[in-house]
């Protein structure tokens, strides 16, 4: 009944607990004897690492009660759809000549897309402009090829995703938008019907929308999750270097990769890094 976590650097650690509400009495295990183990009985083991020499600095074992009493309640569950990209699939992309795996746009978009770049003043938040929607072929030239080898410098996948989005906006020519807040929502860059993702583990979080099932995204043009273009940067989790790119319409993702069965959700709680630093050189339980 333990979960283990590696803690490295930053000002706070974002604890993520998947597919259960941490401090509740929902039964996880029921024995033949009738005895049970509940969600709130899981122990959380945090191993703090010195990044300079990769040695263990401290070990803290905490209970959900302790975490909520000292740092506040866990956030409400956040639903996540996930896509599994295996190591074998990643390696095939890495060893290809271009290090890019791309597919043509959906049949619906094929009637609208352009292979010619024209500078525009559209906001990234605007709905897709079917008169100026870049083809995947053009996006490969403008974005994918130029991203290979770049570094996403950040301590979390979420922030690396934002860094990738800003790089993509810059390469697309949205100069005014790069220094402003990102739009959020789905897709990340509505004006180009482009969703941007970073994969540094086996799974990619697809947030609330998944192209596993077709859902309408923009009613006016009847554009769906199948039409949305996904740009997935395959990065080295240690260096942040982009080693490969996937650029494909949503309808293709399920043909080449695997969706994680069932919808996952996570509960999160931030813990200040100063808390872990207080116990340097120690192994403690609910200190």
Backbone torsions as a table, in degrees:
resi	resn	phi	psi	omega
1	UNK	NA	54.1	177.9
2	UNK	-131.4	149.1	166.5
3	UNK	-116.0	140.9	179.8
4	UNK	-116.8	144.5	-176.9
5	UNK	-139.6	141.5	174.5
6	UNK	-97.8	127.6	179.2
7	UNK	-112.4	127.1	-176.7
8	UNK	-115.2	-84.3	-173.2
9	UNK	-141.5	-178.8	-177.8
10	UNK	110.3	-179.8	-179.7
11	UNK	-88.9	-21.2	177.5
12	UNK	-149.9	159.3	177.8
13	UNK	-110.2	128.4	-179.3
14	UNK	-95.5	98.5	179.0
15	UNK	-74.5	126.2	179.2
16	UNK	-119.9	122.3	178.7
17	UNK	-112.4	121.4	-172.5
18	UNK	-95.4	135.7	166.7
19	UNK	61.4	25.4	168.4
20	UNK	-160.3	153.8	175.4
21	UNK	-89.7	115.0	-166.0
22	UNK	-56.5	-49.2	-172.0
23	UNK	-104.0	54.9	175.9
24	UNK	-129.3	169.2	-174.0
25	UNK	-101.1	23.5	175.6
26	UNK	-65.1	135.3	-177.4
27	UNK	-74.9	128.1	174.9
28	UNK	-97.7	-40.9	-177.9
29	UNK	-131.0	131.5	175.3
30	UNK	-123.7	119.7	-178.2
31	UNK	-85.1	161.4	177.9
32	UNK	-59.2	-28.2	-179.3
33	UNK	-72.4	-12.9	-177.4
34	UNK	101.1	-15.1	178.2
35	UNK	-70.0	152.9	-176.3
36	UNK	-133.6	159.4	169.2
37	UNK	-121.3	131.8	-172.5
38	UNK	-111.8	167.7	-179.0
39	UNK	-55.5	-40.6	-175.6
40	UNK	-76.8	1.7	178.2
41	UNK	-101.6	-0.7	175.9
42	UNK	-70.2	137.1	174.7
43	UNK	-100.1	141.9	-178.2
44	UNK	-109.5	119.6	-178.6
45	UNK	-104.9	118.2	179.5
46	UNK	-107.0	123.7	178.2
47	UNK	-109.1	110.7	-179.7
48	UNK	-85.3	128.1	-175.5
49	UNK	-110.3	136.5	168.6
50	UNK	-78.0	114.4	-177.3
51	UNK	-68.3	-25.5	-177.3
52	UNK	-64.4	-40.7	-176.8
53	UNK	-129.9	9.5	176.7
54	UNK	60.4	25.4	176.8
55	UNK	-94.0	160.3	179.0
56	UNK	-80.9	123.5	-178.3
57	UNK	-90.7	-37.4	-179.2
58	UNK	-163.2	161.0	176.6
59	UNK	-132.0	125.9	179.1
60	UNK	-123.5	129.3	178.6
61	UNK	-110.9	117.4	-173.8
62	UNK	-126.2	150.5	175.1
63	UNK	-100.8	158.6	177.8
64	UNK	-57.0	-39.1	178.1
65	UNK	-58.3	-46.0	-178.4
66	UNK	-63.4	-44.5	-177.8
67	UNK	-60.9	-46.0	-178.5
68	UNK	-70.1	-35.1	179.9
69	UNK	-66.6	-33.5	-175.3
70	UNK	-98.2	-27.3	-172.8
71	UNK	-125.3	-1.6	179.3
72	UNK	101.0	165.7	-176.2
73	UNK	-68.8	153.7	174.7
74	UNK	-66.4	148.4	177.7
75	UNK	-68.0	163.6	177.9
76	UNK	-64.2	149.4	-179.0
77	UNK	-55.5	134.0	176.2
78	UNK	-106.8	118.6	-176.7
79	UNK	-75.4	135.9	-179.6
80	UNK	-132.8	128.4	166.3
81	UNK	-92.6	145.3	-175.6
82	UNK	-132.5	148.8	177.0
83	UNK	-119.0	133.2	-179.4
84	UNK	-99.3	120.7	174.7
85	UNK	-114.6	110.5	-172.6
86	UNK	-71.4	161.5	175.9
87	UNK	-61.3	-35.0	179.0
88	UNK	-62.1	-44.5	179.8
89	UNK	-65.4	-40.4	178.0
90	UNK	-61.5	-46.0	-177.2
91	UNK	-63.1	-35.1	177.7
92	UNK	-63.8	-36.6	178.2
93	UNK	-71.7	-42.3	-179.1
94	UNK	-60.9	-37.6	-174.8
95	UNK	-87.7	-5.1	177.2
96	UNK	-74.0	161.9	-175.5
97	UNK	-63.8	-42.3	-176.2
98	UNK	-89.6	-19.2	-174.0
99	UNK	62.2	23.9	-179.6
100	UNK	-129.5	130.7	173.2
101	UNK	-111.0	116.7	-177.1
102	UNK	-135.6	156.7	179.1
103	UNK	-136.1	160.4	179.7
104	UNK	-68.3	159.0	177.0
105	UNK	-63.9	163.8	177.3
106	UNK	-60.5	157.0	-178.5
107	UNK	-58.2	-38.4	-179.2
108	UNK	-61.9	-43.9	-178.7
109	UNK	-73.9	-22.6	-175.2
110	UNK	-59.8	-20.7	179.7
111	UNK	-82.2	-11.8	-173.6
112	UNK	-115.8	-30.8	-169.6
113	UNK	-65.5	156.5	177.3
114	UNK	-123.4	147.1	176.4
115	UNK	-98.7	7.0	-177.2
116	UNK	-114.2	130.4	179.1
117	UNK	-82.8	129.1	173.7
118	UNK	-130.7	124.7	-179.7
119	UNK	-63.2	138.4	-176.0
120	UNK	-138.1	167.0	179.8
121	UNK	-113.8	19.1	-179.1
122	UNK	-67.6	148.8	173.2
123	UNK	-78.9	145.8	178.0
124	UNK	-63.5	-20.6	-177.3
125	UNK	-81.4	-14.8	-179.1
126	UNK	-65.6	150.3	174.4
127	UNK	-63.0	158.3	-176.6
128	UNK	-53.1	132.4	176.2
129	UNK	-93.1	103.3	-174.6
130	UNK	-67.8	-8.3	175.5
131	UNK	-89.0	-10.5	-176.6
132	UNK	-145.9	48.8	-178.6
133	UNK	-102.3	114.7	-175.6
134	UNK	-69.8	139.0	178.0
135	UNK	-73.0	161.8	175.9
136	UNK	-61.4	-36.4	177.8
137	UNK	-58.6	-41.0	178.5
138	UNK	-72.2	-36.7	178.5
139	UNK	-64.6	-32.9	176.0
140	UNK	-61.6	-45.1	-178.6
141	UNK	-70.2	-42.4	-174.9
142	UNK	-76.6	-35.5	-171.2
143	UNK	-118.0	-60.8	-169.0
144	UNK	-56.2	-50.3	-177.1
145	UNK	-63.3	-32.0	-177.5
146	UNK	-83.7	-15.3	179.2
147	UNK	-84.3	-26.3	-178.6
148	UNK	-57.9	125.6	178.6
149	UNK	92.8	-12.3	178.0
150	UNK	-73.4	160.3	-177.9
151	UNK	-111.9	131.4	173.2
152	UNK	-99.4	99.3	-173.9
153	UNK	-88.2	103.4	177.9
154	UNK	-166.9	160.3	-178.2
155	UNK	-94.5	-4.7	-178.4
156	UNK	-137.1	152.2	179.0
157	UNK	-61.4	-37.8	-179.4
158	UNK	-60.3	-46.3	-179.2
159	UNK	-72.5	-31.4	174.5
160	UNK	-64.4	-36.0	177.4
161	UNK	-62.3	-40.4	177.7
162	UNK	-66.4	-40.0	179.1
163	UNK	-63.4	-41.2	178.7
164	UNK	-64.3	-40.5	179.7
165	UNK	-62.1	-41.2	179.3
166	UNK	-66.3	-41.3	176.5
167	UNK	-59.5	-43.0	-178.4
168	UNK	-63.9	-43.2	178.0
169	UNK	-60.5	-42.0	179.8
170	UNK	-62.6	-44.1	-179.0
171	UNK	-68.7	-26.7	177.9
172	UNK	-79.5	-13.0	178.7
173	UNK	94.4	15.3	177.3
174	UNK	-88.6	66.6	-173.6
175	UNK	-59.6	-42.5	-175.6
176	UNK	-66.2	-27.2	-175.0
177	UNK	-85.3	-21.0	-171.7
178	UNK	-62.8	-38.1	-176.3
179	UNK	-89.6	1.1	178.9
180	UNK	-102.2	175.6	178.3
181	UNK	-63.7	146.3	177.6
182	UNK	-75.4	159.8	-173.5
183	UNK	-74.9	-43.0	-173.3
184	UNK	77.1	-178.7	-179.7
185	UNK	80.0	-165.8	-176.3
186	UNK	-134.1	132.3	-9.8
187	UNK	-75.7	169.8	-176.3
188	UNK	-59.1	-40.9	180.0
189	UNK	-119.7	84.0	-174.2
190	UNK	-56.9	-39.2	-174.7
191	UNK	-59.8	-27.2	177.3
192	UNK	-113.1	13.3	177.9
193	UNK	49.8	48.4	-171.5
194	UNK	-124.9	123.8	175.2
195	UNK	-105.0	131.5	-173.3
196	UNK	-114.3	128.7	-177.1
197	UNK	-135.7	151.8	172.9
198	UNK	-113.8	133.4	173.9
199	UNK	-118.5	110.0	174.3
200	UNK	-120.9	7.4	173.1
201	UNK	-135.5	-172.9	-176.4
202	UNK	-71.1	-26.8	-176.7
203	UNK	-110.2	153.2	174.9
204	UNK	-115.3	126.3	176.7
205	UNK	-75.8	123.3	-179.2
206	UNK	-99.3	5.9	179.8
207	UNK	62.0	-142.5	-172.2
208	UNK	-81.8	-24.2	-179.2
209	UNK	-104.1	138.3	178.1
210	UNK	-133.5	133.0	176.9
211	UNK	-76.8	7.6	174.0
212	UNK	-61.3	-35.9	175.9
213	UNK	-122.8	142.7	-178.0
214	UNK	-78.0	123.3	176.7
215	UNK	-131.3	141.8	179.2
216	UNK	-71.7	130.9	179.5
217	UNK	-104.8	-44.3	177.7
218	UNK	-126.2	106.1	-173.9
219	UNK	-64.5	-38.3	-174.4
220	UNK	-56.1	-40.9	-178.8
221	UNK	-106.9	7.2	-179.9
222	UNK	55.3	41.8	178.2
223	UNK	-92.1	138.4	-172.9
224	UNK	-123.5	179.8	176.6
225	UNK	-61.7	-23.1	177.3
226	UNK	-70.9	-28.9	-177.3
227	UNK	-86.3	-26.8	-178.8
228	UNK	-57.5	135.2	177.9
229	UNK	-90.9	132.7	-179.9
230	UNK	-107.7	122.1	173.1
231	UNK	-107.1	112.1	-177.7
232	UNK	-114.7	118.1	178.6
233	UNK	-92.7	123.4	177.9
234	UNK	-91.9	112.9	-173.2
235	UNK	-116.9	155.4	170.7
236	UNK	-76.7	120.8	-175.1
237	UNK	-63.6	-22.4	-178.5
238	UNK	-87.3	-43.5	-175.0
239	UNK	-97.0	-21.3	-176.7
240	UNK	77.5	6.7	-179.4
241	UNK	-74.8	133.2	176.4
242	UNK	-77.9	115.0	-174.9
243	UNK	-104.6	-12.1	179.6
244	UNK	-165.6	161.1	-178.2
245	UNK	-135.0	137.9	169.9
246	UNK	-113.8	130.3	179.6
247	UNK	-136.8	106.1	-172.2
248	UNK	-153.0	153.3	173.4
249	UNK	-70.4	155.1	-178.1
250	UNK	-55.3	-34.2	-176.9
251	UNK	-64.8	-19.3	-177.4
252	UNK	-90.1	-22.8	-171.4
253	UNK	-58.8	-41.6	-178.9
254	UNK	-70.7	-18.3	179.3
255	UNK	-79.3	-28.6	-174.5
256	UNK	-110.8	-20.2	178.7
257	UNK	-127.5	-175.3	-174.2
258	UNK	-121.6	132.9	173.5
259	UNK	-83.8	140.6	177.6
260	UNK	-71.7	127.5	-178.1
261	UNK	-65.7	141.7	-177.8
262	UNK	70.0	153.1	178.6
263	UNK	-84.5	130.1	178.7
264	UNK	-94.0	156.2	172.7
265	UNK	-140.8	159.0	179.7
266	UNK	-138.4	148.6	172.9
267	UNK	-112.2	137.7	-173.9
268	UNK	-123.3	152.0	176.4
269	UNK	-151.9	123.4	178.5
270	UNK	-81.7	136.4	176.3
271	UNK	-123.7	124.6	-178.7
272	UNK	-59.1	139.2	179.2
273	UNK	-63.9	-26.5	178.9
274	UNK	-61.1	-28.7	178.1
275	UNK	-63.5	-44.2	179.6
276	UNK	-68.7	-36.7	-179.0
277	UNK	-65.6	-26.6	-179.7
278	UNK	-62.2	-25.3	-173.7
279	UNK	-112.3	31.7	178.8
280	UNK	-56.9	130.3	178.7
281	UNK	82.9	7.5	-177.0
282	UNK	-123.7	160.2	169.6
283	UNK	-121.8	114.5	-172.4
284	UNK	-132.1	157.6	177.6
285	UNK	-121.2	122.0	-178.8
286	UNK	39.7	60.1	-172.9
287	UNK	-63.7	NA	NA
